[in-house]
Amino acid sequence: MGGLSRHSSAHSAPPWSNWIGNMPTIAHISDLHLQSGVPARQAQVEPILHKINQLNPDLVVISGDITDDGWDSLQELQWAKSWLNDRITNPWHAVAGNHDVGNFLTLPDGVIDRVQWEQWFNTFGGCTRLFAGDLWQIHFVTSMLFGSGLEYEQIQDDWLTQRLQLDRNGDIFTVLSLHTPLFIDSFDESSQPARDYWLGPIQPRLKVLSRMQNSQTRLVCSGHVHQSRIQDIEGIRFAWAPPASGTWVHAPELPNPPMPEKTGFFLHTLHDDGRVDSELIECAPMLKQVEFNPWP
C-alpha cells in the first residue's frame, strides 16, 4: 500500500506536477451508487460530472459508494472505474464505501472481508497520499476497514499514523478523505448501535481524531450519510458531500435538515495559509427522501 510521489498521476491526465504553483481546488463528490444495468443511475450522476468538468478543478475526490453492488461484484467495480474514466476529464481518486467493499464488522450482515477488500484494492488501490502543489497533501483512507480485524486495517493504521505524526512538525497542510464521518456533532461522542452504522467502531475513529488534532489537517472529506453539511471544529473543516445519487436520508441519529431540491458536490479551494473555502454546487435533482433506521 504505497503512496504516490509528488509527480505521480491519478486516474487520468494531467500529471500532478501541474499543481505546483497553483491554488488547488477540489471537487468533492460522494455516494454515486452507480449500477451498470441501470441507466437511470448513470443519468442522475452525469450532469454532476459535466458541471465538475466545466469548473475544471485540480482534483476530483470521490468519498465512496461509487457502486451500488461493488461489494459483491468485481465486474461492477471494474465497470464503474471505466465509466468514470470516460467522463471525468481531470485527475480523480476514490476511497471505498460500504457499497463498494462491505459494511463494518459490527453490523448484522454484508460485512467487509478479505476478498471484497482485495477486489477494491486491485481495482482502485488502497491508502494513498497525493500532493497539491508545495503546501497541501491529500490522504485517502478506507474507513470501512476500521474494526475489521483484516491485516490491511493494521497496514493502513500504521501508514496513517506515520503520516500524521510527520505532519505535526511539517510545513504542509493535510486533507483527509474517507467514506464515513468521524463523528456527528462532537469529537467525544459515545458509541451507540444506530450511530455505529453511520460512523463505525468508536476506538479507531477516536484514534484518528486524536492524531489529527496534533497535525496540520485542515479538511476532512466524507460522504455516506446522504446529507450535505459543513462543520468547522478546532481549526478543521468537516465536509459531508451531498449524495450524487439524489437520495436524501432522514434517520434518528442524523441532524435531519429539510431535503433540498437539488444535489451536487462541494468545490473546496485550498489557500496557502491553510484556509479552506467551500462552495456547494447544486446541479442535479434530489429525487427522494428515505426514512432510514439501520437497526430494524
N, C-alpha and C positions, 0 to 999 in steps of 0.2 A: 504494500500500500504506500507507494511513494508519491510525493507531491510533484507538481510541475515546476520547472525552473522559470526564472523571470522571462525568458524568451520563448517559452513553450506556447503552443496554441491550444485552444479549447476545441470544441467540436467542429468549428468552421473558421475560415479566414475572416478578417486579417489577423496576423500574429499579435501576441501580447506585447511585443516591443513597441507597437503603435501607441500604447497607452502612455509611454514615458513622455512627460511634459504636458500631458492633458489634465484637465479636471475631470475625473472619472464620473460617469453616470451609469447606474444600474437599473435595468428594467426587472422588476421583481414580480414574478407570476407564480401561481400555485394552483394545485387541485384541478388539473385539466380533465382527468377521468376519461381519457380517450379510449375508444374501442374500434378495432379495425373493421368490424362488421356493422357499425352504427354510424352512418354518415351524419346524422343529426348532431352527434357529439363533436365530430370534426368541424361541422359548420358553425357551431357555437364558439369554438376556440379561434377559428381562422381570422375573424375581424380583429381580435385582440393581438394576434401575431402581426397582422398587417399594420396596425397602429404602432406597434413596437418598432417595426422596420422603418416606418416613416420617421419616427423620432431618432432613430439611429443611435441607440445607447452604446456605450463601450462594451457592456456585458449584459447578457440576459441570465438571470438567476431563477431557476425553477425549484421551488421548495416542496417537491414531492407530489405523489399521486399523479404522475404523468398518465398512467394507465388506470383502467378500472379492474382489470383481471391479470395484470402482470405477475402478481404473486403466484399465480397458478399456471403461467404460460410464458415460456421463454420466447415463443413466437410473437406474443403481444409486445414484449419489451423491445425486441428487435424491430418490429414494425413501427412502434412509436418513435424510436430513435431515428429511423429513416424518414418518417413522416415529418418530424421536427426539423431535421437537417434540410429537407426540401423547402421549408417555409420560414426559417429564421435566418436572416442574412448576416447577422452579427455573431460574434463568439457567444456560446452559451454553455452552461453547465448545470447539472441537476443533482439533487440528493433524492434518496429513496423515501417513499411514503409507505404507509401500511398497505395500500392497494398494490404497491409495486413489489413488496417483499414479505408481507405478512404483519400481523398485529404484535403488540407487546406480549411477552410471555405471561403476564398477569391476567390476560383476558381469556374468556371462555374457549374460543376456537379460532382457527385460521392463523395461528401464531407463526412468527418467523422461524425458519430452520436453516440449516447449512445449505441445502440445495437451493432454496429460494434466494438466499443472500448471494451465493456464488453465481446464480443466473444474472442477477443485477450487476454484480461486480465485473463479470466478464463482458457485460454489455456497456455499462456506463462508468465503471470504475468505483473506487472507494474514497476514503478521506483524501482530500486534495487541497493544496494551497496554491492560489494564483495571485499574481501581483497586479496592482492597478497603479501604474506609474511608479514613482520612487517613494511615495508616502502612504500607500494603502495596500493591504493584502486581504484576501478573502479565504476563509477556511470553510470547507464543505464537510459536514459530518452526518452520519446516519443515526438519527435519534432512535430509530426502531431497534437498533442493537442494544439500547440501554436495558440492562437486566436480563439479556437473552441467555447469558452463560456461554455463548459461542466464543471460540478463540478470537474471532475478529473483533469482538467487543473490547477485549483487553488490548489488542493491537491498536485499535482506534483510540482508546483511552490514553495509552502511553504516548501516542503521537500528538493528541491534542494537548495533553498536559505539558509535554515538552515545548510545544509551540507557544502556549500561553505563558509559560514561565519565561521563555525568551522574550516575549512581548513586554514583560514587566519592565525591563531595563532598555527597551528599544526606542527607536525614534520613528516607528512606523505604526499606523493605526490599523485596526482589525475590524473586518466584517465577518460575522459567523452566520452560516446558512445551515438550517436543519428543517425537518418536516414539522415536528410538533413544538408548540411553545414550551418554554421552560417554566412558566407559571401562568396563572390567570391574572391576579391583581397584585401580588406581592411576592418577594423573594422567599419569605419564610412560611409559605402555605404548607399546612399539613396534608398528608395523603388521605384521599377519600376514594372509595371504589369507583364512583361515577367519574370523578376527576381523573382517575388513572387512565381512562380511555383517551382523554384529550392530551394528557401530559406524560404518561408513563411512570415508571417507578421513581420515587422521590429521591433516593440517595444518589443515583447517577446525575440527576438534574441539579441537586444541591452542590455536587462536586464541581460541575461545570460552572455554575453561577459563582461559587466562591473564588474560583481561579480567574474568572472573567473580571471580577471586581478589582483584582490586583494587576490587570493587564491594560492594554491600550484599546480594548474593544469599545467600539462606538456605535455599532449597528448589529442587530440580530434579526435575520430574515427567516420567517417561518410561515406555515400555512395550516392545513389540517382541520381547523375549526370551522371553515366555511363562513367566516366573518372577516371584515376588514377593521383594523384598529392600529393606532399609533400610540405608544406609551413612551415617555421619557422618564427614566428612573436612574438616579445616581450617575448621570452623565452618559447613559447608554440608551439608544433608541431601539425599542422593540416593535417590529412591524409584522402584523399578521396580514398577509396578502389576501385580497378578496378571491373568492372561488371562480376561476375561469369557466368552470362547468355551468355556472349560473344557478347553483343550488345553495340557498342560504339556510343555515341551520339554527334552529331555536332549541336549546337544551337547558335543563335545570342548572348545570354547572358553568354556563357561559354568561357573559354580560347581557346578551339578547337585546341589542338595539333594533329598531324597526328595519325591515328588509328594504334596501334601496331598490330603485327601478332598474339600475344598471350595475354591471360588474366590469372588471378590467384588471388593472395592475398598478403597482407603485413605481414611480420613477424617482430613484434616490440619487441625489447629487452629493458627492464626497468632496469636501473642501480641504485645502492644505493645512488648516488649523485644527482639523478633527471634527468640524461641524458636519452635520448631515441635514440636507433639505429633502423633504419627501412630498411628492405630489401624487394624489390619487387620480389616475386616468381612467375614466369610465367610457367604454366603447362597445359594449355588448349587453344584451338584455339579461336581467336577472329573471330566471324562468319560474322558480318556485321556492317556497319555504317548506322545510321539513321539520316537524316536531320530533326530536330525536332523544331517546333515552337509551344509552348504550348498555344498560344492565336491566333487561326486561324481567 
